[in-house]
Amino acid sequence: MNKITKYQLCAMLLIPDAFMLLCIHGELSVMRIAAVTVGILIQAVMALPIAVYFSKGGELSEWASVLFLIYVIFCGGMLVSRFIEAAGALYIPYENSDGLWGSILIFGLAALVCLYMSSSGIKALARASVIAAAVGALYLIVLAVSAVTGANYENLARAGESRSFIGDLAASFPLGGGLGGLIVLSGLTEEKPLKSVLGYFAARAVMSAAVLVSAILVEGSISSISDFPVITAAQLSQPFSSQRIDSLLLIIFAVFAVFSIAIQSAAASYLMQELFPKSAKLCSAAAIALIIGAAFIMSFLGLSYIAAAAAAMVAVFIVPCILLIALKTASRAR
């Protein structure tokens, strides 16, 4: 059985969200934090129908599984695309790691690890995710303490205002790296899915605010000239007098990147096994291949925030609403 606990669900969904926060683009400001928080609240409301549907014992129909599969691959593609972009901002200690062949080797090794992790099954991946999330939480605490004790609080006022609240609100949807896994994994929880989902969004709101506030306290207004302001803040942070935490940042980045992609791949593989049970052994490899293909398409065409928000609206809200209405109609007809 692939049943997971609410804590495992929360860990599996927060890891992709934390990774997307590391890869966030653009200037940070108090207005942007407010927009991200409101965006998380909107996404929580959007996720209510799928949580209620699974709470009532609903099962995914074939057409819904296909649409969810497309969205999970889309989310996985976003994660891979951000991984490719953000990897250049970190020093990876490998000879010629900044060259073409070094990048191909690093990316290939990451793909192989993701394939191995996703093929081990959702249950095993869920157990490992709890450990990875705990390590990430420890890093977040160290970063937050360093920001609070060593930063100038005037940085909050110095941080420039964002272009617009609506624009930042739309930009918050691609930060929901866990949304793809949510629509699949929430139906596999041992506890009530509704409570598990709401707990996840509460934890995500706290995590996002803590990370972004810490980054602003460390960087201030220089986030406007940083390609990846959270990564830059982590590199500038110095919690100890004699050592920075660049090495820990590299470890967290690599672990979260691999886990994020593996979780989406496992969710996609699960749906593919439901759709094509005779080809179950090939589903993990096929899921990884489709996600990588989606990532390269996004890298070539670019990722629109509006497109990401529209995709989330359809997959996370509209499709579950249709499923919930169909379930209630069927129950009344009996």
C-alpha positions in Angstrom: 0.0 0.0 0.0 1.1 3.6 -0.7 -0.6 5.1 2.3 1.4 7.9 3.9 1.0 9.9 7.1 0.1 13.5 7.3 3.6 14.4 8.4 5.1 12.6 5.4 2.6 14.3 3.1 3.6 17.7 4.5 7.3 16.9 4.1 6.8 15.7 0.5 5.0 18.9 -0.4 7.1 21.4 1.5 10.4 20.3 0.0 9.5 21.4 -3.6 8.1 24.6 -2.2 11.3 25.3 -0.3 13.4 24.6 -3.4 11.3 27.0 -5.4 11.9 29.6 -2.7 15.7 29.1 -3.1 15.3 29.7 -6.8 13.0 32.7 -6.5 13.6 35.6 -9.0 13.2 39.3 -8.7 13.5 41.9 -6.0 12.2 41.1 -2.5 10.0 43.4 -0.5 7.5 43.5 2.3 4.8 43.9 -0.4 6.0 40.7 -2.2 5.9 38.8 1.1 2.3 39.9 1.5 1.5 38.8 -2.1 3.1 35.4 -1.6 1.1 34.9 1.7 -2.1 35.9 0.0 -1.3 33.6 -2.9 -0.8 30.7 -0.5 -4.2 31.5 1.0 -5.8 31.4 -2.4 -4.2 28.1 -3.3 -5.4 26.7 0.0 -8.9 27.6 -0.9 -8.4 26.2 -4.4 -7.2 22.9 -2.9 -10.3 22.4 -0.7 -12.4 20.6 -3.4 -9.7 17.9 -4.0 -9.3 17.4 -0.2 -13.0 17.1 0.3 -13.3 14.8 -2.6 -10.7 12.4 -1.3 -12.2 12.7 2.3 -15.5 11.4 0.9 -13.8 8.4 -0.6 -13.7 9.6 -4.2 -11.4 7.9 -6.7 -9.8 9.5 -9.8 -11.5 8.9 -13.1 -9.5 8.2 -16.2 -9.9 11.6 -17.7 -9.1 13.3 -14.4 -5.9 11.2 -14.0 -4.8 12.3 -17.5 -5.3 15.9 -16.7 -3.6 15.5 -13.3 -0.7 13.7 -15.0 -0.2 16.6 -17.4 -0.2 19.1 -14.5 2.3 17.0 -12.4 4.6 16.8 -15.4 4.2 20.6 -15.8 5.2 21.1 -12.1 8.1 18.7 -12.5 9.2 20.6 -15.6 9.1 23.9 -13.6 11.4 22.4 -10.9 13.9 21.0 -13.4 13.9 24.3 -15.3 14.6 26.3 -12.1 17.3 23.7 -11.1 19.1 24.3 -14.4 18.9 28.1 -14.0 19.9 28.2 -10.3 22.7 25.7 -10.4 24.8 28.3 -12.2 24.6 30.6 -9.1 26.3 27.9 -6.9 29.8 26.7 -7.0 29.8 22.9 -7.5 33.2 21.4 -6.5 33.8 19.4 -9.6 36.5 19.9 -12.3 35.1 21.8 -15.2 31.7 21.8 -13.5 31.0 25.2 -15.1 31.6 23.7 -18.6 29.2 21.9 -20.9 30.3 18.4 -20.1 30.5 19.1 -16.4 26.9 20.4 -16.5 25.7 17.4 -18.5 27.4 15.0 -16.0 25.9 16.8 -13.0 22.4 16.9 -14.6 22.7 13.3 -15.7 23.7 12.1 -12.2 20.8 14.0 -10.7 18.4 12.4 -13.2 19.6 8.9 -12.3 19.2 9.6 -8.6 15.7 10.9 -9.2 14.9 7.8 -11.2 16.2 5.5 -8.5 14.2 7.4 -5.8 11.0 7.6 -7.7 11.1 3.9 -8.7 11.5 2.9 -5.0 7.8 3.8 -4.5 5.9 6.6 -2.8 6.1 5.0 0.7 9.9 4.8 0.7 10.2 8.2 -0.7 7.8 9.6 1.9 10.0 8.2 4.7 13.1 9.7 3.2 11.4 13.0 2.7 10.8 13.5 6.4 14.5 13.2 7.1 15.4 15.6 4.2 12.7 18.1 5.5 14.2 17.9 9.0 17.6 18.8 7.7 16.1 21.7 5.7 14.3 22.9 8.8 17.5 22.9 10.7 19.2 25.0 8.0 16.2 27.4 7.9 16.5 27.9 11.7 20.3 28.6 11.4 19.6 31.1 8.6 16.8 32.8 10.4 18.7 33.1 13.7 21.7 34.5 11.8 19.4 37.1 10.0 17.7 38.1 13.2 20.8 38.5 15.3 23.2 39.9 12.7 21.1 42.0 10.3 20.1 45.7 10.3 16.3 45.9 10.7 16.3 49.0 8.5 16.8 46.6 5.6 13.0 45.9 5.8 12.4 49.6 5.0 15.2 49.8 2.5 13.9 46.9 0.4 12.3 48.4 -2.7 8.6 48.0 -3.4 7.6 45.4 -6.0 6.1 46.3 -9.4 2.6 45.5 -8.4 0.7 43.4 -5.9 -1.2 41.6 -8.6 2.0 40.8 -10.5 3.6 39.4 -7.4 0.4 37.5 -6.6 0.5 35.8 -10.0 4.3 35.2 -9.5 3.5 33.3 -6.3 1.8 30.4 -8.2 5.0 29.0 -9.7 6.4 29.0 -6.2 3.9 26.2 -5.4 6.2 23.4 -6.4 4.3 21.0 -4.3 0.9 21.6 -5.9 1.4 18.9 -8.5 2.1 16.3 -5.8 -0.8 17.6 -3.7 -3.5 16.6 -6.1 -2.2 13.0 -6.1 -0.6 12.5 -2.7 -3.5 14.0 -0.7 -5.6 11.0 -1.7 -3.0 8.6 -0.2 -3.0 9.9 3.3 -3.9 7.7 6.3 -5.6 10.6 8.1 -8.3 12.9 6.8 -7.0 14.6 3.7 -8.7 17.9 4.5 -6.8 18.4 7.8 -3.5 17.2 6.2 -3.9 19.7 3.3 -4.8 22.6 5.5 -1.8 21.8 7.8 0.5 21.8 4.8 -0.6 25.2 3.6 -0.2 26.7 7.1 3.3 25.3 7.4 4.1 26.6 3.9 2.9 30.1 4.8 5.1 30.2 7.9 8.1 28.8 6.0 7.7 31.2 3.1 7.4 34.2 5.3 10.4 33.1 7.4 12.7 32.6 4.4 11.7 35.8 2.6 12.0 38.0 5.7 15.4 36.4 6.6 16.6 37.1 3.0 15.5 40.8 3.2 17.1 41.3 6.6 20.4 40.0 5.2 20.3 41.6 1.8 18.2 44.7 2.1 17.8 46.5 -1.2 20.6 44.6 -3.0 18.1 41.9 -3.8 17.2 43.9 -6.8 20.6 43.2 -8.4 20.6 39.5 -7.4 19.5 36.8 -9.9 18.5 34.6 -7.0 18.1 36.7 -3.9 17.5 33.9 -1.4 20.6 32.0 -2.5 22.6 35.3 -2.3 21.3 35.9 1.2 22.2 32.4 2.3 25.7 32.9 0.8 26.1 36.3 2.6 24.8 34.9 5.9 27.5 34.2 8.5 26.0 32.6 11.6 29.5 31.7 13.0 32.4 34.1 13.4 34.9 31.9 11.5 32.8 30.1 8.9 30.0 30.7 6.5 27.4 28.1 5.5 28.0 27.9 1.8 28.7 24.2 2.0 25.5 23.5 3.9 23.6 25.6 1.3 25.1 23.5 -1.5 24.0 20.3 0.3 20.5 21.6 0.9 20.1 22.8 -2.7 21.2 19.5 -4.1 19.1 17.4 -1.8 16.0 19.5 -2.2 16.4 19.6 -6.0 16.7 15.8 -6.2 13.8 15.2 -3.8 11.6 17.8 -5.5 12.0 16.2 -8.9 11.7 12.7 -7.5 8.5 13.5 -5.7 6.9 14.8 -8.9 8.2 11.9 -10.8 6.8 9.4 -8.3 3.4 11.1 -8.4 3.4 11.0 -12.2 4.5 7.4 -12.2 1.7 6.5 -9.8 -0.9 8.1 -12.2 0.7 6.4 -15.2 0.6 3.0 -13.5 -3.1 3.6 -12.9 -3.7 4.4 -16.5 -1.3 1.8 -18.0 -1.0 -1.1 -15.5 0.6 -3.4 -18.1 3.5 -1.0 -18.5 4.1 -0.3 -14.8 7.8 -1.1 -14.9 8.4 1.6 -17.4 6.4 4.3 -15.8 9.2 5.8 -13.6 11.6 6.2 -16.5 8.8 7.6 -18.7 7.8 10.1 -16.0 11.4 11.3 -15.7 11.7 11.6 -19.5 8.5 13.6 -19.8 9.5 15.9 -17.0 12.9 16.6 -18.5 11.2 17.2 -21.9 8.8 19.6 -20.3 11.7 21.5 -18.6 13.5 22.0 -21.9 10.3 23.2 -23.5 9.8 25.7 -20.7 13.5 26.8 -20.9 13.1 27.4 -24.6 9.7 29.1 -24.6 9.9 30.7 -21.1 7.5 30.3 -18.2 4.6 32.7 -17.9 3.3 33.4 -14.4 -0.2 33.7 -15.8 0.2 30.3 -17.5 1.3 28.7 -14.3 -1.6 30.3 -12.4 -4.1 29.2 -15.1 -2.7 25.7 -15.0 -3.0 25.6 -11.2 -6.6 26.9 -11.4 -7.7 24.2 -13.8 -5.9 21.2 -12.2 -6.2 22.1 -8.5 -9.6 23.7 -8.5 -11.8 23.3 -11.6 -11.2 19.6 -12.2 -11.7 18.6 -8.5 -14.9 20.7 -8.4 -16.2 18.7 -11.4 -15.2 15.4 -9.7 -16.9 16.5 -6.4 -20.1 17.5 -8.2 -20.2 14.2 -10.1 -19.6 12.3 -6.8 -22.5 14.1 -5.1 -24.8 13.6 -8.1 -24.0 9.9 -8.1 -24.7 9.6 -4.4 -28.1 11.3 -4.8 -29.0 9.0 -7.6 -28.5 5.8 -5.5 
